[in-house]
Amino acid sequence: MNWKNLEDYPLKDLQKMWLDYFDKPYCSNSKAFFVSRIGYRLQELKYGGLKPETKNMLVKMFNSKEYRNPIFIKDERLPSVGTILVKIHNGVEHRVRIKGAAQIEQMDRSYMGKIIRLTCLAPDIVESILAGLQPRDLTLKDLICNTIPVDWNEQRKMFGFRQE
């Protein structure tokens, strides 16, 4: 199976493929979701995925207050629950509602969608970034503002990493 041509498959075929490669039911009906996740899984099976120590590091980072976004730390200076913050950027209105316990709900989910796409980065790219060994000029904006190719070698080329 070639991950480079997954875009050519109809959604129903991708949904059937999902069942062959994953133990849990799919949670989306987006073709882009299936292409990115199945493409990652196929390459993971061929080349290997994240190293166990990298997975452990990511779990520790997730559970550590040191790495959490400071907006999620309880702070009396934060707006009260229910407050809606509005910002206009490039003529587009973005609204954010304070949900409670200093958690924020973004009404515009496009940013979250861009961040979630980062889960499809090649394992060696993730490991390089975590180790601080990414290309000097690579920024988060580069990662979230570009369409991330399914193929890991294309990702390496796009973001300036050594190709394998």
MDAnalysis code that builds the backbone (N, CA, C; Angstrom):
import MDAnalysis as mda
import numpy as np

u = mda.Universe.empty(492, n_residues=164, atom_resindex=np.repeat(np.arange(164), 3), trajectory=True)
u.add_TopologyAttr("name", ["N", "CA", "C"] * 164)
u.add_TopologyAttr("resid", np.arange(1, 165))
u.add_TopologyAttr("resname", ["MET", "ASN", "TRP", "LYS", "ASN", "LEU", "GLU", "ASP", "TYR", "PRO", "LEU", "LYS", "ASP", "LEU", "GLN", "LYS", "MET", "TRP", "LEU", "ASP", "TYR", "PHE", "ASP", "LYS", "PRO", "TYR", "CYS", "SER", "ASN", "SER", "LYS", "ALA", "PHE", "PHE", "VAL", "SER", "ARG", "ILE", "GLY", "TYR", "ARG", "LEU", "GLN", "GLU", "LEU", "LYS", "TYR", "GLY", "GLY", "LEU", "LYS", "PRO", "GLU", "THR", "LYS", "ASN", "MET", "LEU", "VAL", "LYS", "MET", "PHE", "ASN", "SER", "LYS", "GLU", "TYR", "ARG", "ASN", "PRO", "ILE", "PHE", "ILE", "LYS", "ASP", "GLU", "ARG", "LEU", "PRO", "SER", "VAL", "GLY", "THR", "ILE", "LEU", "VAL", "LYS", "ILE", "HIS", "ASN", "GLY", "VAL", "GLU", "HIS", "ARG", "VAL", "ARG", "ILE", "LYS", "GLY", "ALA", "ALA", "GLN", "ILE", "GLU", "GLN", "MET", "ASP", "ARG", "SER", "TYR", "MET", "GLY", "LYS", "ILE", "ILE", "ARG", "LEU", "THR", "CYS", "LEU", "ALA", "PRO", "ASP", "ILE", "VAL", "GLU", "SER", "ILE", "LEU", "ALA", "GLY", "LEU", "GLN", "PRO", "ARG", "ASP", "LEU", "THR", "LEU", "LYS", "ASP", "LEU", "ILE", "CYS", "ASN", "THR", "ILE", "PRO", "VAL", "ASP", "TRP", "ASN", "GLU", "GLN", "ARG", "LYS", "MET", "PHE", "GLY", "PHE", "ARG", "GLN", "GLU"])
u.atoms.positions = np.array([
    [0.849, -1.183, 0.000],
    [0.000, 0.000, 0.000],
    [0.888, 1.237, 0.000],
    [0.621, 2.161, -0.897],
    [1.403, 3.383, -1.005],
    [0.645, 4.547, -0.378],
    [1.253, 5.192, 0.598],
    [0.600, 6.304, 1.283],
    [0.552, 7.551, 0.416],
    [1.349, 7.599, -0.638],
    [1.392, 8.791, -1.485],
    [0.123, 8.981, -2.309],
    [-0.640, 7.904, -2.541],
    [-1.839, 8.046, -3.362],
    [-3.132, 7.884, -2.554],
    [-3.065, 8.023, -1.244],
    [-4.274, 7.887, -0.414],
    [-5.337, 8.925, -0.776],
    [-4.902, 10.087, -1.234],
    [-5.853, 11.143, -1.638],
    [-6.780, 10.668, -2.758],
    [-6.320, 9.698, -3.541],
    [-7.109, 9.225, -4.680],
    [-8.226, 8.267, -4.281],
    [-8.174, 7.739, -3.060],
    [-9.180, 6.777, -2.613],
    [-10.468, 7.482, -2.206],
    [-11.627, 6.872, -2.493],
    [-12.886, 7.429, -2.001],
    [-12.958, 7.290, -0.471],
    [-13.721, 8.151, 0.156],
    [-13.849, 8.160, 1.611],
    [-14.255, 6.796, 2.163],
    [-15.186, 6.118, 1.495],
    [-15.640, 4.805, 1.990],
    [-14.503, 3.783, 2.038],
    [-13.620, 3.818, 1.049],
    [-12.469, 2.908, 1.045],
    [-11.500, 3.248, 2.177],
    [-11.312, 4.539, 2.425],
    [-10.437, 4.954, 3.517],
    [-11.010, 4.511, 4.868],
    [-12.326, 4.597, 5.011],
    [-12.965, 4.155, 6.250],
    [-12.766, 2.653, 6.461],
    [-12.832, 1.880, 5.381],
    [-12.574, 0.435, 5.484],
    [-11.112, 0.168, 5.839],
    [-10.187, 0.936, 5.232],
    [-8.762, 0.781, 5.539],
    [-8.493, 1.061, 7.010],
    [-9.195, 2.049, 7.548],
    [-9.012, 2.409, 8.955],
    [-9.161, 1.172, 9.842],
    [-10.185, 0.402, 9.557],
    [-10.465, -0.781, 10.368],
    [-9.356, -1.823, 10.275],
    [-8.610, -1.817, 9.164],
    [-7.488, -2.744, 9.009],
    [-6.257, -2.323, 9.816],
    [-6.106, -1.022, 10.063],
    [-4.878, -0.514, 10.675],
    [-5.020, 0.007, 12.104],
    [-6.253, 0.172, 12.569],
    [-6.458, 0.729, 13.906],
    [-7.438, -0.125, 14.697],
    [-7.207, -0.203, 16.009],
    [-8.051, -1.007, 16.892],
    [-9.266, -0.256, 17.413],
    [-9.329, 1.039, 17.159],
    [-10.438, 1.826, 17.675],
    [-11.243, 2.400, 16.517],
    [-12.524, 2.699, 16.753],
    [-13.339, 3.267, 15.673],
    [-12.869, 4.677, 15.329],
    [-13.081, 5.069, 14.091],
    [-12.686, 6.413, 13.695],
    [-13.641, 7.445, 14.296],
    [-13.108, 8.654, 14.458],
    [-13.872, 9.704, 15.136],
    [-14.142, 10.888, 14.220],
    [-13.987, 10.701, 12.931],
    [-14.187, 11.785, 11.976],
    [-14.641, 11.206, 10.651],
    [-15.300, 12.010, 9.875],
    [-15.660, 11.602, 8.520],
    [-14.972, 12.493, 7.495],
    [-13.895, 13.108, 7.925],
    [-13.120, 13.984, 7.054],
    [-12.098, 13.154, 6.277],
    [-12.087, 13.336, 4.979],
    [-11.134, 12.600, 4.144],
    [-9.700, 12.964, 4.534],
    [-9.451, 14.226, 4.836],
    [-8.114, 14.663, 5.239],
    [-7.664, 13.935, 6.505],
    [-8.588, 13.705, 7.436],
    [-8.285, 12.971, 8.662],
    [-7.789, 11.572, 8.319],
    [-8.529, 10.861, 7.480],
    [-8.165, 9.488, 7.117],
    [-6.836, 9.441, 6.368],
    [-6.646, 10.344, 5.421],
    [-5.416, 10.354, 4.626],
    [-4.211, 10.566, 5.537],
    [-4.297, 11.550, 6.442],
    [-3.145, 11.843, 7.299],
    [-2.878, 10.721, 8.293],
    [-3.922, 10.184, 8.916],
    [-3.723, 9.155, 9.944],
    [-3.311, 7.803, 9.342],
    [-3.939, 7.421, 8.248],
    [-3.567, 6.155, 7.601],
    [-2.175, 6.278, 6.994],
    [-1.888, 7.428, 6.382],
    [-0.552, 7.653, 5.826],
    [0.520, 7.559, 6.894],
    [0.255, 8.143, 8.058],
    [1.209, 8.052, 9.169],
    [1.379, 6.599, 9.596],
    [0.262, 5.895, 9.753],
    [0.309, 4.509, 10.237],
    [1.091, 3.605, 9.280],
    [0.868, 3.773, 7.970],
    [1.584, 2.960, 6.992],
    [3.093, 3.190, 7.075],
    [3.492, 4.438, 7.215],
    [4.915, 4.746, 7.321],
    [5.475, 4.292, 8.665],
    [4.663, 4.394, 9.710],
    [5.077, 3.919, 11.028],
    [5.363, 2.421, 10.982],
    [4.513, 1.677, 10.299],
    [4.705, 0.232, 10.181],
    [5.949, -0.095, 9.356],
    [6.238, 0.710, 8.350],
    [7.391, 0.444, 7.490],
    [8.703, 0.912, 8.121],
    [8.719, 2.131, 8.682],
    [9.961, 2.726, 9.163],
    [10.098, 2.751, 10.680],
    [8.993, 2.551, 11.393],
    [9.013, 2.674, 12.852],
    [8.446, 4.023, 13.271],
    [7.955, 4.069, 14.492],
    [7.345, 5.298, 14.993],
    [8.235, 5.993, 15.999],
    [7.603, 6.721, 16.900],
    [8.346, 7.412, 17.946],
    [9.018, 6.402, 18.861],
    [10.211, 6.738, 19.303],
    [10.916, 5.894, 20.257],
    [10.178, 5.933, 21.594],
    [10.233, 4.841, 22.373],
    [9.556, 4.833, 23.674],
    [9.979, 5.995, 24.567],
    [11.274, 6.345, 24.543],
    [11.727, 7.457, 25.384],
    [11.129, 8.786, 24.940],
    [10.877, 8.939, 23.634],
    [10.238, 10.161, 23.148],
    [8.781, 10.198, 23.584],
    [8.106, 9.056, 23.493],
    [6.714, 8.998, 23.975],
    [6.651, 9.343, 25.460],
    [7.581, 8.783, 26.240],
    [7.617, 9.082, 27.676],
    [7.860, 10.567, 27.926],
    [8.767, 11.174, 27.141],
    [9.043, 12.597, 27.288],
    [7.792, 13.428, 27.000],
    [7.064, 13.056, 25.948],
    [5.853, 13.790, 25.602],
    [4.801, 13.666, 26.704],
    [4.665, 12.484, 27.289],
    [3.712, 12.286, 28.387],
    [4.118, 13.134, 29.588],
    [5.422, 13.122, 29.918],
    [5.905, 13.933, 31.041],
    [5.658, 15.415, 30.784],
    [5.902, 15.850, 29.552],
    [5.673, 17.256, 29.214],
    [4.205, 17.604, 29.361],
    [3.351, 16.718, 28.899],
    [1.914, 16.964, 28.986],
    [1.471, 17.078, 30.442],
    [2.027, 16.237, 31.306],
    [1.632, 16.210, 32.712],
    [2.360, 17.247, 33.571],
    [3.380, 17.887, 33.039],
    [4.183, 18.833, 33.806],
    [3.621, 20.245, 33.690],
    [3.528, 20.937, 34.820],
    [3.072, 22.331, 34.806],
    [4.064, 23.221, 34.076],
    [5.337, 22.826, 34.091],
    [6.380, 23.621, 33.458],
    [6.124, 23.821, 31.964],
    [5.573, 22.799, 31.303],
    [5.370, 22.864, 29.861],
    [3.961, 23.270, 29.468],
    [3.081, 23.404, 30.426],
    [1.710, 23.759, 30.092],
    [1.604, 25.214, 29.717],
    [0.644, 25.487, 28.887],
    [0.353, 26.859, 28.497],
    [-0.045, 27.633, 29.746],
    [0.607, 28.761, 30.023],
    [0.306, 29.488, 31.253],
    [-1.144, 29.937, 31.362],
    [-1.864, 29.991, 30.264],
    [-3.257, 30.425, 30.324],
    [-4.115, 29.419, 31.098],
    [-3.642, 28.169, 31.225],
    [-4.406, 27.155, 31.921],
    [-4.107, 27.101, 33.422],
    [-3.174, 27.921, 33.883],
    [-2.861, 27.974, 35.304],
    [-3.802, 28.979, 35.947],
    [-4.408, 28.603, 37.070],
    [-5.371, 29.473, 37.728],
    [-4.690, 30.780, 38.123],
    [-5.271, 31.884, 37.712],
    [-4.706, 33.203, 37.968],
    [-5.864, 34.160, 38.186],
    [-5.838, 34.862, 39.275],
    [-6.925, 35.791, 39.614],
    [-7.037, 36.931, 38.602],
    [-5.979, 37.175, 37.832],
    [-6.018, 38.257, 36.846],
    [-6.790, 37.883, 35.589],
    [-7.116, 36.597, 35.441],
    [-7.840, 36.153, 34.251],
    [-9.289, 36.615, 34.303],
    [-9.902, 36.787, 33.128],
    [-11.316, 37.184, 33.098],
    [-12.193, 36.116, 33.748],
    [-13.365, 36.513, 34.188],
    [-14.265, 35.578, 34.868],
    [-14.918, 34.619, 33.868],
    [-15.437, 33.520, 34.398],
    [-16.099, 32.492, 33.597],
    [-17.234, 33.121, 32.797],
    [-17.315, 32.736, 31.527],
    [-18.379, 33.237, 30.652],
    [-17.971, 34.445, 29.831],
    [-16.870, 35.080, 30.180],
    [-16.404, 36.243, 29.439],
    [-16.032, 35.835, 28.017],
    [-16.440, 36.640, 27.058],
    [-16.085, 36.392, 25.660],
    [-15.072, 37.451, 25.238],
    [-13.919, 36.990, 24.797],
    [-12.883, 37.892, 24.306],
    [-12.975, 37.912, 22.781],
    [-12.876, 39.093, 22.200],
    [-12.995, 39.233, 20.754],
    [-11.751, 39.936, 20.234],
    [-11.169, 39.382, 19.166],
    [-10.015, 39.991, 18.519],
    [-10.254, 39.942, 17.018],
    [-9.971, 41.035, 16.350],
    [-10.083, 41.060, 14.896],
    [-8.669, 41.065, 14.335],
    [-8.385, 40.060, 13.511],
    [-7.062, 39.915, 12.907],
    [-7.233, 39.699, 11.415],
    [-6.609, 40.546, 10.618],
    [-6.719, 40.471, 9.155],
    [-8.170, 40.470, 8.703],
    [-9.005, 41.251, 9.378],
    [-10.401, 41.372, 9.000],
    [-11.284, 40.209, 9.429],
    [-10.731, 39.248, 10.172],
    [-11.503, 38.097, 10.629],
    [-11.687, 38.209, 12.134],
    [-12.930, 38.091, 12.574],
    [-13.221, 38.171, 14.004],
    [-13.037, 36.804, 14.651],
    [-12.236, 36.763, 15.704],
    [-12.002, 35.534, 16.456],
    [-12.588, 35.725, 17.846],
    [-13.385, 34.759, 18.301],
    [-14.005, 34.828, 19.613],
    [-13.514, 33.687, 20.489],
    [-13.271, 34.010, 21.734],
    [-12.827, 33.029, 22.716],
    [-13.693, 33.206, 23.950],
    [-14.213, 32.109, 24.481],
    [-15.036, 32.170, 25.696],
    [-14.294, 31.501, 26.844],
    [-14.260, 32.146, 27.977],
    [-13.672, 31.558, 29.182],
    [-14.693, 30.567, 29.723],
    [-14.307, 29.284, 29.787],
    [-15.242, 28.227, 30.202],
    [-15.278, 28.025, 31.702],
    [-14.154, 28.067, 32.341],
    [-14.126, 27.824, 33.779],
    [-12.799, 27.264, 34.190],
    [-12.445, 27.454, 35.437],
    [-11.164, 26.990, 35.976],
    [-10.025, 27.387, 35.035],
    [-10.139, 28.598, 34.487],
    [-9.126, 29.171, 33.593],
    [-8.926, 28.357, 32.323],
    [-9.963, 27.646, 31.885],
    [-9.881, 26.938, 30.615],
    [-10.548, 27.796, 29.543],
    [-10.008, 27.736, 28.368],
    [-10.528, 28.565, 27.276],
    [-11.106, 27.685, 26.183],
    [-12.250, 28.096, 25.678],
    [-12.865, 27.415, 24.537],
    [-12.699, 28.329, 23.341],
    [-12.051, 27.853, 22.313],
    [-11.921, 28.659, 21.107],
    [-13.115, 28.381, 20.216],
    [-13.848, 29.424, 19.904],
    [-15.001, 29.243, 19.034],
    [-14.553, 29.047, 17.584],
    [-13.404, 29.609, 17.244],
    [-12.821, 29.371, 15.931],
    [-11.818, 28.240, 16.101],
    [-12.112, 27.059, 15.595],
    [-11.295, 25.873, 15.838],
    [-10.188, 25.687, 14.811],
    [-9.994, 26.648, 13.923],
    [-8.995, 26.464, 12.866],
    [-7.586, 26.327, 13.445],
    [-7.263, 27.107, 14.479],
    [-5.929, 27.017, 15.074],
    [-5.722, 25.637, 15.679],
    [-6.718, 25.135, 16.408],
    [-6.596, 23.805, 17.021],
    [-6.420, 22.749, 15.939],
    [-7.126, 22.891, 14.830],
    [-6.965, 21.948, 13.729],
    [-5.549, 21.952, 13.181],
    [-4.939, 23.146, 13.114],
    [-3.558, 23.246, 12.633],
    [-2.596, 22.569, 13.603],
    [-2.834, 22.745, 14.890],
    [-1.966, 22.131, 15.897],
    [-2.107, 20.607, 15.851],
    [-3.327, 20.118, 15.703],
    [-3.561, 18.670, 15.671],
    [-2.849, 18.030, 14.482],
    [-2.743, 18.753, 13.374],
    [-2.038, 18.207, 12.198],
    [-0.578, 17.894, 12.508],
    [-0.016, 18.558, 13.518],
    [1.384, 18.306, 13.872],
    [1.597, 16.881, 14.362],
    [0.518, 16.195, 14.759],
    [0.653, 14.808, 15.203],
    [1.044, 13.889, 14.049],
    [0.974, 14.383, 12.827],
    [1.330, 13.569, 11.664],
    [2.752, 13.834, 11.177],
    [3.514, 14.612, 11.941],
    [4.910, 14.830, 11.566],
    [5.704, 13.537, 11.724],
    [6.697, 13.374, 10.885],
    [7.575, 12.201, 10.962],
    [8.203, 12.129, 12.361],
    [8.323, 10.925, 12.913],
    [8.885, 10.782, 14.265],
    [10.247, 11.441, 14.445],
    [11.120, 11.349, 13.438],
    [12.448, 11.956, 13.588],
    [12.368, 13.478, 13.618],
    [11.373, 14.061, 12.966],
    [11.185, 15.518, 13.031],
    [10.751, 15.901, 14.448],
    [9.796, 15.154, 14.997],
    [9.332, 15.414, 16.363],
    [10.504, 15.303, 17.337],
    [11.288, 14.239, 17.206],
    [12.410, 14.019, 18.115],
    [13.461, 15.122, 17.981],
    [13.719, 15.586, 16.767],
    [14.674, 16.681, 16.561],
    [14.190, 17.962, 17.215],
    [12.915, 18.256, 17.056],
    [12.358, 19.477, 17.654],
    [12.431, 19.393, 19.178],
    [12.064, 18.240, 19.746],
    [12.107, 18.090, 21.201],
    [13.529, 18.210, 21.739],
    [14.507, 17.786, 20.945],
    [15.906, 17.864, 21.370],
    [16.523, 19.228, 21.052],
    [15.750, 20.106, 20.399],
    [16.268, 21.422, 20.038],
    [17.208, 21.384, 18.854],
    [17.106, 20.344, 18.027],
    [18.014, 20.165, 16.899],
    [17.351, 20.443, 15.550],
    [16.229, 21.145, 15.569],
    [15.541, 21.477, 14.324],
    [16.330, 22.537, 13.559],
    [16.071, 22.681, 12.252],
    [16.744, 23.738, 11.491],
    [16.552, 25.089, 12.173],
    [17.594, 25.889, 12.168],
    [17.607, 27.159, 12.902],
    [16.444, 28.078, 12.546],
    [16.043, 28.085, 11.281],
    [15.003, 29.018, 10.856],
    [13.584, 28.427, 10.894],
    [13.424, 27.211, 11.387],
    [12.102, 26.583, 11.463],
    [11.329, 27.150, 12.655],
    [10.103, 27.599, 12.408],
    [9.265, 28.155, 13.471],
    [7.944, 27.401, 13.547],
    [7.229, 27.588, 14.653],
    [5.902, 26.996, 14.784],
    [5.002, 27.496, 13.668],
    [5.148, 28.747, 13.310],
    [4.339, 29.303, 12.217],
    [4.573, 28.539, 10.917],
    [5.831, 28.181, 10.647],
    [6.133, 27.381, 9.442],
    [5.381, 26.058, 9.476],
    [5.341, 25.447, 10.660],
    [4.713, 24.132, 10.791],
    [3.197, 24.200, 10.675],
    [2.585, 25.241, 11.243],
    [1.122, 25.266, 11.241],
    [0.522, 25.992, 10.044],
    [1.320, 26.797, 9.350],
    [0.772, 27.554, 8.221],
    [0.972, 26.861, 6.880],
    [1.702, 25.773, 6.880],
    [1.904, 24.997, 5.651],
    [1.076, 23.728, 5.707],
    [0.635, 23.268, 4.559],
    [-0.017, 21.972, 4.490],
    [1.071, 20.919, 4.662],
    [0.897, 20.058, 5.651],
    [1.922, 19.056, 5.933],
    [1.713, 17.855, 5.014],
    [2.710, 17.529, 4.196],
    [2.567, 16.371, 3.313],
    [2.441, 15.081, 4.121],
    [1.755, 14.100, 3.565],
    [1.624, 12.804, 4.225],
    [2.971, 12.095, 4.249],
    [3.721, 12.171, 3.166],
    [4.993, 11.460, 3.029],
    [6.063, 12.110, 3.912],
    [6.693, 11.310, 4.757],
    [7.681, 11.818, 5.711],
    [8.895, 12.423, 5.010],
    [9.331, 11.846, 3.880],
    [10.473, 12.428, 3.156],
    [10.127, 13.802, 2.604],
    [8.901, 13.972, 2.147],
    [8.469, 15.290, 1.671],
    [8.426, 16.288, 2.827],
    [8.030, 15.829, 4.016],
    [8.043, 16.696, 5.197],
    [9.474, 17.150, 5.501],
    [10.409, 16.196, 5.478],
    [11.807, 16.522, 5.774],
    [12.329, 17.574, 4.794],
    [12.025, 17.394, 3.526],
    [12.462, 18.331, 2.504],
    [11.822, 19.702, 2.735],
    [10.528, 19.735, 2.983],
    [9.796, 20.991, 3.162],
    [10.320, 21.812, 4.344],
    [10.629, 21.125, 5.453],
    [10.999, 21.822, 6.683],
    [12.507, 21.868, 6.919],
    [13.305, 21.379, 5.953],
    [14.748, 21.525, 6.033],
    [15.465, 20.501, 6.901],
    [14.911, 19.307, 7.012],
    [15.560, 18.240, 7.770],
    [16.316, 17.322, 6.820],
    [17.281, 16.589, 7.364],
    [18.050, 15.615, 6.596],
    [17.100, 14.538, 6.083],
    [17.203, 14.225, 4.812],
    [16.320, 13.204, 4.225],
    [16.950, 11.834, 4.323],
    [16.101, 10.828, 4.522],
    [16.600, 9.450, 4.663],
    [16.366, 8.659, 3.404],
])
